[in-house]
Amino acid sequence: MRVVFAECSVDYSGRLDAYLPKAPRLIMMKADGSVLIHSDGGSYKPLNWMSAPCTLTILDVTEEERDAGVSQIWLVANAKTNDALHIRIFTILDEMDCQLGQDPGLVKDGVEAHLQELLAEQVDLVGPGTRLVRREFPTAIGPVDLMVKDADGAHVAIEVKRRGEIDGVEQLTRYLELLNRDPLLAPVTGIFAAQEIKPQARVLAEDRGIRCLLLDYGAMKGTDDVEDRLF
């Protein structure tokens, strides 16, 4: 991973156009090719980013741009879409490269891990005729929680969360991009399963053709009878 602290401006073009004016920011370039641009606020969410696979090209700086203080121009282009980031570097404040190696992956908390286990046992909640292929189905960027086959024999990747948010949808999207490159699996569709799914996450998932599935933890573990509820 390479991290660069720099005064920069960023132009994004693709599904829409966006612009970040000149300011000090953190630019993260990960080994998988993804690029994220962070400010000092906004919690963990980047201001802008480019998901892998993408390429980084150093462009020539014009005289006009050099006169404006630009020292470097980085073009980050997605290999599969027309999305692109033009990062204009004015001053590099600091930078560092570090090999992080293979990550062991996120250790899920008790509820989330149990939800995954229960859904694997009660896979019919996904739909009639659904069959479990494997839990923790491996990919190059980490395991998918569940891989199943639907009644028609098509593969379905399921990401299980206690609380479904946008980052979970992004995670499943990356898994699906990889899985659909395998001709033995494709076409692979996705299901985002959680006890609670945020409205923004649902909109994003449905826009990407990912089905949302609400999980009733109490009913699944047998401590709450749905039929006995008043509401």
C-alpha positions as CSV (number, residue, x, y, z in Angstrom):
1,M,0.0,0.0,0.0
2,R,1.2,3.5,-0.8
3,V,-0.2,6.5,1.2
4,V,0.5,10.1,0.0
5,F,-0.4,13.2,2.0
6,A,-0.6,16.0,-0.6
7,E,-2.2,19.3,-1.6
8,C,-4.4,18.2,-4.5
9,S,-7.5,18.8,-6.5
10,V,-9.5,15.9,-8.0
11,D,-11.8,15.7,-11.1
12,Y,-14.1,12.7,-11.4
13,S,-15.8,11.7,-14.6
14,G,-18.1,8.8,-15.2
15,R,-21.7,8.2,-14.1
16,L,-21.6,11.8,-13.1
17,D,-19.1,14.6,-12.8
18,A,-17.6,15.8,-9.5
19,Y,-14.8,18.1,-8.4
20,L,-12.7,18.4,-5.2
21,P,-10.9,21.8,-5.1
22,K,-7.3,22.2,-3.9
23,A,-6.8,21.1,-0.3
24,P,-4.6,18.8,1.8
25,R,-5.8,15.2,1.6
26,L,-4.7,11.6,2.0
27,I,-4.5,9.5,-1.1
28,M,-4.4,5.7,-0.6
29,M,-3.3,3.4,-3.3
30,K,-3.9,-0.3,-2.4
31,A,-2.2,-3.4,-3.8
32,D,-5.4,-4.5,-5.5
33,G,-5.3,-1.3,-7.6
34,S,-8.1,0.6,-5.8
35,V,-7.5,4.3,-5.0
36,L,-9.2,6.3,-2.2
37,I,-9.1,10.0,-1.3
38,H,-9.7,11.0,2.3
39,S,-10.1,14.3,4.2
40,D,-9.6,14.8,7.9
41,G,-13.4,14.4,8.5
42,G,-16.2,12.2,7.2
43,S,-15.4,9.3,9.4
44,Y,-14.2,6.2,7.4
45,K,-15.8,7.2,4.1
46,P,-13.5,8.5,1.3
47,L,-14.4,11.8,-0.5
48,N,-13.9,9.9,-3.8
49,W,-12.5,6.6,-4.8
50,M,-11.9,4.2,-7.7
51,S,-12.5,0.5,-7.2
52,A,-10.2,-2.1,-8.7
53,P,-9.4,-3.0,-11.4
54,C,-7.9,0.3,-12.4
55,T,-4.7,1.7,-13.7
56,L,-2.6,4.7,-12.6
57,T,-0.9,6.8,-15.3
58,I,1.3,9.9,-14.8
59,L,0.3,12.5,-17.4
60,D,2.4,15.4,-18.7
61,V,1.9,18.7,-17.0
62,T,1.1,21.6,-19.3
63,E,2.8,25.0,-19.0
64,E,-0.5,26.5,-17.9
65,E,-1.0,23.9,-15.1
66,R,2.7,24.2,-14.0
67,D,2.2,28.0,-13.7
68,A,-0.8,27.3,-11.5
69,G,1.4,25.2,-9.2
70,V,0.6,21.7,-10.4
71,S,3.6,19.4,-10.1
72,Q,2.1,16.1,-11.2
73,I,-1.2,14.8,-12.7
74,W,-2.3,11.3,-12.0
75,L,-4.9,9.6,-14.1
76,V,-6.7,6.8,-12.4
77,A,-8.9,4.9,-14.9
78,N,-11.2,2.0,-14.3
79,A,-10.3,-0.9,-16.6
80,K,-14.0,-1.9,-17.1
81,T,-15.9,1.4,-17.2
82,N,-15.3,5.0,-18.4
83,D,-14.9,6.2,-14.8
84,A,-11.7,8.2,-14.2
85,L,-10.1,10.4,-11.6
86,H,-7.7,13.2,-12.6
87,I,-5.7,14.0,-9.4
88,R,-3.6,17.2,-9.7
89,I,-0.8,17.2,-7.2
90,F,0.4,20.6,-6.1
91,T,2.7,19.7,-3.1
92,I,3.5,16.3,-1.6
93,L,3.6,16.7,2.1
94,D,4.6,13.2,3.0
95,E,4.4,9.6,1.6
96,M,5.1,6.1,2.6
97,D,5.0,2.6,1.0
98,C,4.3,-0.5,3.1
99,Q,3.7,-4.2,2.2
100,L,0.8,-5.3,4.4
101,G,0.7,-8.9,3.1
102,Q,-2.2,-11.2,3.2
103,D,-4.9,-10.1,5.6
104,P,-6.7,-12.8,7.7
105,G,-10.0,-11.1,7.2
106,L,-12.6,-9.6,9.5
107,V,-13.6,-11.6,12.5
108,K,-17.3,-11.3,12.7
109,D,-19.0,-10.7,16.0
110,G,-21.2,-13.3,17.6
111,V,-24.5,-12.2,16.2
112,E,-23.3,-11.8,12.7
113,A,-21.4,-15.1,12.7
114,H,-24.5,-16.8,14.1
115,L,-26.8,-15.2,11.5
116,Q,-24.5,-16.7,8.8
117,E,-24.7,-20.1,10.4
118,L,-28.4,-20.0,10.9
119,L,-29.0,-18.9,7.3
120,A,-26.8,-21.7,6.0
121,E,-29.0,-24.1,8.0
122,Q,-32.3,-22.4,6.9
123,V,-31.3,-21.7,3.4
124,D,-34.9,-22.1,2.3
125,L,-35.5,-18.6,3.6
126,V,-33.7,-17.4,0.5
127,G,-36.3,-19.1,-1.7
128,P,-37.9,-22.5,-2.4
129,G,-35.5,-25.0,-3.9
130,T,-32.4,-23.2,-2.7
131,R,-29.3,-25.4,-1.9
132,L,-26.2,-24.5,0.0
133,V,-23.0,-24.8,-1.9
134,R,-20.5,-23.6,0.8
135,R,-20.1,-21.2,3.6
136,E,-17.1,-18.8,3.4
137,F,-16.8,-19.4,-0.4
138,P,-13.3,-18.2,-1.3
139,T,-12.4,-15.3,-3.6
140,A,-9.1,-13.5,-4.3
141,I,-10.2,-10.6,-2.0
142,G,-11.8,-12.6,0.8
143,P,-14.6,-15.1,1.4
144,V,-18.3,-14.7,0.5
145,D,-20.4,-15.5,3.5
146,L,-22.6,-18.0,1.6
147,M,-22.7,-19.5,-1.9
148,V,-25.9,-21.1,-2.8
149,K,-27.7,-22.4,-5.9
150,D,-31.3,-21.4,-6.6
151,A,-34.1,-23.6,-7.8
152,D,-32.8,-23.2,-11.4
153,G,-29.3,-24.2,-10.5
154,A,-27.8,-20.7,-10.8
155,H,-25.2,-19.5,-8.3
156,V,-26.1,-16.8,-5.8
157,A,-23.6,-15.1,-3.5
158,I,-25.0,-13.9,-0.1
159,E,-23.3,-11.4,2.1
160,V,-24.7,-11.5,5.7
161,K,-24.6,-8.4,8.0
162,R,-26.2,-7.6,11.3
163,R,-26.8,-4.0,10.0
164,G,-26.8,-3.5,6.3
165,E,-25.1,-0.4,5.1
166,I,-23.6,1.0,1.9
167,D,-20.1,-0.5,2.6
168,G,-21.6,-3.9,2.8
169,V,-23.2,-3.5,-0.6
170,E,-19.9,-2.3,-2.0
171,Q,-18.2,-5.4,-0.5
172,L,-20.7,-7.7,-2.2
173,T,-20.4,-5.8,-5.5
174,R,-16.6,-6.5,-5.5
175,Y,-17.2,-10.2,-4.8
176,L,-19.7,-10.4,-7.7
177,E,-17.3,-8.7,-10.1
178,L,-14.7,-11.4,-9.4
179,L,-17.1,-14.3,-9.3
180,N,-18.6,-13.5,-12.6
181,R,-15.2,-13.7,-14.3
182,D,-15.3,-17.5,-13.6
183,P,-17.1,-19.2,-16.5
184,L,-17.8,-22.2,-14.2
185,L,-19.9,-19.9,-11.9
186,A,-21.3,-17.1,-14.0
187,P,-23.8,-15.7,-14.0
188,V,-23.7,-15.1,-10.3
189,T,-26.3,-12.9,-8.7
190,G,-26.2,-11.4,-5.2
191,I,-28.3,-11.2,-2.1
192,F,-27.6,-8.7,0.7
193,A,-29.0,-10.2,3.9
194,A,-29.2,-8.4,7.3
195,Q,-31.4,-7.8,10.3
196,E,-31.7,-4.2,9.3
197,I,-31.0,-2.6,5.9
198,K,-30.4,1.2,5.7
199,P,-32.6,2.9,3.0
200,Q,-29.5,4.2,1.2
201,A,-28.0,0.7,1.1
202,R,-31.3,-0.8,-0.2
203,V,-31.4,1.8,-3.0
204,L,-27.8,1.1,-4.0
205,A,-28.2,-2.7,-3.9
206,E,-31.4,-2.7,-6.0
207,D,-29.8,-0.3,-8.5
208,R,-27.0,-2.9,-8.9
209,G,-29.4,-5.8,-9.3
210,I,-28.7,-7.1,-5.8
211,R,-31.7,-8.5,-3.9
212,C,-32.2,-7.5,-0.2
213,L,-33.3,-10.0,2.4
214,L,-34.3,-9.1,5.9
215,L,-33.4,-11.7,8.5
216,D,-35.4,-12.2,11.8
217,Y,-32.7,-13.3,14.2
218,G,-35.1,-14.2,17.0
219,A,-37.3,-16.4,14.7
220,M,-34.3,-18.0,13.1
221,K,-32.8,-19.1,16.4
222,G,-36.2,-20.3,17.7
223,T,-36.5,-17.8,20.6
224,D,-39.3,-15.8,19.1
225,D,-42.4,-17.2,17.4
226,V,-43.5,-14.9,14.6
227,E,-47.1,-16.2,14.7
228,D,-47.5,-15.2,18.4
229,R,-46.6,-11.5,17.7
230,L,-49.3,-8.9,18.0
231,F,-47.4,-6.6,15.6
